């Protein structure tokens, strides 16, 4: 017999899990998502979240409370009579009244190998730290921040050139399949739970705009990880003087090169956008000026010449 599920999620990342649960034959009795937000150039149009739109395509009722402080919202949640709630990137810390508002509790799909990278930005932080592996985990939620016992894990390798966007997509698909497997086991009464280790806890703080600027004084490995960990969004950047004024340029892809380079950090070494770092060098492979489209380095340089010997800030 299929489970009655409340699904809670907001961005594109969550949609794959919603779809996987529906395709597995479970009854999605309600979807909760963040309220429509202003979008467009002037921010006048309210846009529904990707999960909201996906639920409407399937004819599933959608609820968008700002929070669950009102008893009416908590009562409405309980009134769905759900067996379980599934939460994937919902964007709201849930109160205990919601965590216990279904027969079997709440299960979360989290994009890290817990207890490493609890919190808001586990995908970006894993790459920025140079991790070679991450994964998706299904855990039973408790009152802490990603502290509940783990049910299932699916590991994903992080290659040396993988960006946050590419890892996002790989984990998104892995997460959908893993949650469908977990709910099948829960339905059968055969879902194991293992308490998280107390050692190895790291928190994945939300990415702050102040940390997105590239620091070429760091070793090339760290600069490369910084670039790919922030690609495509929000994007690591440097400033380039254009017509006498500094202009911000995002770097969407890079590669390590030039061990033993002795030039000052930030120095342009050749006509291929190879940049000296504190140790070694990086080649900037794909770049984007403000308001422009992403370009390979060769195309970028045709429109914006950068001479060897110039120092980037």
RABELLIN-V561864 format. One record per residue. N is the residue number from 1. RES is the residue in three letters. SS is DSSP state (H for helix, E for strand, L for the rest). PHI is phi in whole degrees, -180 to 180 (none if undefined). Layout:
BEGIN
n=[N | N]
res=[RES | RES]
ss=[SS | SS]
phi=[PHI | PHI]
END
This chain:
BEGIN
n=[1 | 2 | 3 | 4 | 5 | 6 | 7 | 8 | 9 | 10 | 11 | 12 | 13 | 14 | 15 | 16 | 17 | 18 | 19 | 20 | 21 | 22 | 23 | 24 | 25 | 26 | 27 | 28 | 29 | 30 | 31 | 32 | 33 | 34 | 35 | 36 | 37 | 38 | 39 | 40 | 41 | 42 | 43 | 44 | 45 | 46 | 47 | 48 | 49 | 50 | 51 | 52 | 53 | 54 | 55 | 56 | 57 | 58 | 59 | 60 | 61 | 62 | 63 | 64 | 65 | 66 | 67 | 68 | 69 | 70 | 71 | 72 | 73 | 74 | 75 | 76 | 77 | 78 | 79 | 80 | 81 | 82 | 83 | 84 | 85 | 86 | 87 | 88 | 89 | 90 | 91 | 92 | 93 | 94 | 95 | 96 | 97 | 98 | 99 | 100 | 101 | 102 | 103 | 104 | 105 | 106 | 107 | 108 | 109 | 110 | 111 | 112 | 113 | 114 | 115 | 116 | 117 | 118 | 119 | 120 | 121 | 122 | 123 | 124 | 125 | 126 | 127 | 128 | 129 | 130 | 131 | 132 | 133 | 134 | 135 | 136 | 137 | 138 | 139 | 140 | 141 | 142 | 143 | 144 | 145 | 146 | 147 | 148 | 149 | 150 | 151 | 152 | 153 | 154 | 155 | 156 | 157 | 158 | 159 | 160 | 161 | 162 | 163 | 164 | 165 | 166 | 167 | 168 | 169 | 170 | 171 | 172 | 173 | 174 | 175 | 176 | 177 | 178 | 179 | 180 | 181 | 182 | 183 | 184 | 185 | 186 | 187 | 188 | 189 | 190 | 191 | 192 | 193 | 194 | 195 | 196 | 197 | 198 | 199 | 200 | 201 | 202 | 203 | 204 | 205 | 206 | 207 | 208 | 209 | 210 | 211 | 212 | 213 | 214 | 215 | 216 | 217 | 218 | 219 | 220 | 221 | 222 | 223 | 224 | 225 | 226 | 227 | 228 | 229 | 230 | 231 | 232 | 233 | 234 | 235 | 236 | 237 | 238 | 239 | 240 | 241 | 242 | 243 | 244 | 245 | 246 | 247 | 248 | 249 | 250 | 251 | 252 | 253 | 254 | 255 | 256 | 257 | 258 | 259 | 260 | 261 | 262 | 263 | 264 | 265 | 266 | 267 | 268 | 269 | 270 | 271 | 272 | 273 | 274 | 275 | 276 | 277 | 278 | 279 | 280 | 281 | 282 | 283 | 284 | 285 | 286 | 287 | 288 | 289 | 290 | 291 | 292 | 293 | 294 | 295 | 296 | 297 | 298 | 299 | 300 | 301 | 302 | 303 | 304 | 305 | 306 | 307 | 308 | 309 | 310 | 311 | 312 | 313]
res=[UNK | UNK | UNK | UNK | UNK | UNK | UNK | UNK | UNK | UNK | UNK | UNK | UNK | UNK | UNK | UNK | UNK | UNK | UNK | UNK | UNK | UNK | UNK | UNK | UNK | UNK | UNK | UNK | UNK | UNK | UNK | UNK | UNK | UNK | UNK | UNK | UNK | UNK | UNK | UNK | UNK | UNK | UNK | UNK | UNK | UNK | UNK | UNK | UNK | UNK | UNK | UNK | UNK | UNK | UNK | UNK | UNK | UNK | UNK | UNK | UNK | UNK | UNK | UNK | UNK | UNK | UNK | UNK | UNK | UNK | UNK | UNK | UNK | UNK | UNK | UNK | UNK | UNK | UNK | UNK | UNK | UNK | UNK | UNK | UNK | UNK | UNK | UNK | UNK | UNK | UNK | UNK | UNK | UNK | UNK | UNK | UNK | UNK | UNK | UNK | UNK | UNK | UNK | UNK | UNK | UNK | UNK | UNK | UNK | UNK | UNK | UNK | UNK | UNK | UNK | UNK | UNK | UNK | UNK | UNK | UNK | UNK | UNK | UNK | UNK | UNK | UNK | UNK | UNK | UNK | UNK | UNK | UNK | UNK | UNK | UNK | UNK | UNK | UNK | UNK | UNK | UNK | UNK | UNK | UNK | UNK | UNK | UNK | UNK | UNK | UNK | UNK | UNK | UNK | UNK | UNK | UNK | UNK | UNK | UNK | UNK | UNK | UNK | UNK | UNK | UNK | UNK | UNK | UNK | UNK | UNK | UNK | UNK | UNK | UNK | UNK | UNK | UNK | UNK | UNK | UNK | UNK | UNK | UNK | UNK | UNK | UNK | UNK | UNK | UNK | UNK | UNK | UNK | UNK | UNK | UNK | UNK | UNK | UNK | UNK | UNK | UNK | UNK | UNK | UNK | UNK | UNK | UNK | UNK | UNK | UNK | UNK | UNK | UNK | UNK | UNK | UNK | UNK | UNK | UNK | UNK | UNK | UNK | UNK | UNK | UNK | UNK | UNK | UNK | UNK | UNK | UNK | UNK | UNK | UNK | UNK | UNK | UNK | UNK | UNK | UNK | UNK | UNK | UNK | UNK | UNK | UNK | UNK | UNK | UNK | UNK | UNK | UNK | UNK | UNK | UNK | UNK | UNK | UNK | UNK | UNK | UNK | UNK | UNK | UNK | UNK | UNK | UNK | UNK | UNK | UNK | UNK | UNK | UNK | UNK | UNK | UNK | UNK | UNK | UNK | UNK | UNK | UNK | UNK | UNK | UNK | UNK | UNK | UNK | UNK | UNK | UNK | UNK | UNK | UNK | UNK | UNK | UNK | UNK | UNK | UNK | UNK | UNK | UNK | UNK | UNK | UNK | UNK | UNK | UNK | UNK | UNK | UNK]
ss=[L | L | L | E | E | E | E | E | E | L | L | H | H | H | H | H | H | H | H | H | H | H | H | L | L | L | E | E | E | E | E | E | L | L | L | L | E | E | E | L | L | L | L | L | E | E | E | L | L | H | H | H | H | H | H | H | H | L | L | L | L | E | E | L | L | L | L | L | L | L | H | H | H | H | H | H | H | H | H | L | L | L | L | E | E | E | E | E | L | L | L | L | L | L | L | H | H | H | H | L | L | L | L | L | L | E | E | E | E | E | L | L | L | L | L | L | L | E | E | L | L | H | H | H | H | H | H | H | L | L | L | L | E | E | E | E | E | E | E | E | L | L | L | L | L | L | L | L | L | E | E | E | E | E | E | E | E | L | L | L | L | L | L | H | H | H | H | H | H | H | H | H | H | H | H | H | H | H | H | H | H | H | H | H | H | H | H | L | L | L | L | L | L | E | L | L | L | L | L | L | L | L | E | E | L | L | L | L | H | H | H | L | E | L | L | L | L | L | E | H | H | H | H | H | H | H | H | H | H | L | L | L | L | L | L | E | E | E | E | E | E | E | L | L | E | E | E | E | E | E | E | E | E | E | E | E | E | L | L | L | L | L | L | L | L | L | E | E | L | L | L | L | L | E | E | E | L | L | E | L | E | E | E | E | E | E | E | E | E | L | L | L | L | L | E | E | H | H | H | H | H | H | H | L | L | L | L | L | L | L | E | L | L]
phi=[none | -68 | -80 | -93 | -118 | -96 | -104 | -129 | -168 | -134 | -85 | -52 | -54 | -81 | -62 | -59 | -72 | -57 | -65 | -64 | -67 | -66 | -67 | -76 | 97 | -75 | -93 | -87 | -82 | -163 | -122 | -112 | -146 | -65 | -61 | -52 | -116 | -62 | -146 | 85 | -60 | -101 | 65 | -94 | -94 | -87 | -115 | -74 | -67 | -55 | -66 | -56 | -66 | -65 | -65 | -63 | -62 | -94 | 74 | -93 | -63 | -117 | -123 | -132 | -64 | -65 | -158 | -116 | -76 | -79 | -62 | -61 | -70 | -68 | -66 | -64 | -63 | -65 | -68 | -67 | 63 | -79 | -76 | -157 | -111 | -113 | -121 | -139 | 51 | -73 | 94 | -149 | -74 | -86 | -74 | -61 | -62 | -86 | -59 | -110 | -87 | -128 | -62 | -114 | 90 | -117 | -121 | -113 | -96 | -119 | -93 | -163 | -98 | -57 | -88 | -75 | 65 | -71 | 113 | -81 | -130 | -68 | -68 | -64 | -66 | -62 | -71 | -61 | -84 | 80 | -61 | -99 | -153 | -145 | 174 | -107 | -131 | -104 | -131 | -84 | -77 | -130 | -73 | -80 | -88 | 58 | -107 | -71 | -66 | -93 | -98 | -136 | -135 | -131 | -85 | -134 | -77 | -104 | -74 | -67 | -111 | -65 | -93 | -61 | -64 | -69 | -68 | -52 | -68 | -64 | -70 | -59 | -71 | -63 | -67 | -62 | -65 | -68 | -67 | -62 | -64 | -64 | -70 | -64 | -69 | -64 | -60 | -85 | 72 | -131 | -101 | -75 | -132 | -125 | -63 | -66 | -66 | -85 | -97 | 84 | -75 | -134 | -109 | -96 | -63 | -56 | -67 | -97 | -57 | -67 | -102 | -85 | -68 | -76 | -111 | -71 | -75 | -80 | -59 | -56 | -59 | -69 | -63 | -62 | -65 | -62 | -64 | -74 | -72 | -110 | -104 | -92 | -136 | -79 | 95 | -79 | -149 | -136 | -108 | -125 | -71 | -127 | 53 | 82 | -123 | -69 | -125 | -78 | -126 | -82 | -114 | -100 | -155 | -150 | -147 | -81 | -163 | 69 | -60 | 87 | -64 | -113 | -71 | -59 | -58 | 93 | -73 | -76 | -96 | -158 | -95 | -120 | 61 | -89 | -121 | -69 | -117 | -58 | -136 | 72 | -152 | -125 | -104 | -84 | -92 | -140 | -132 | -150 | -80 | -57 | 80 | -104 | -99 | -61 | -134 | -64 | -55 | -62 | -68 | -60 | -69 | -66 | -92 | -138 | -61 | -130 | -84 | -59 | 98 | -68 | -111 | -89 | -110]
END
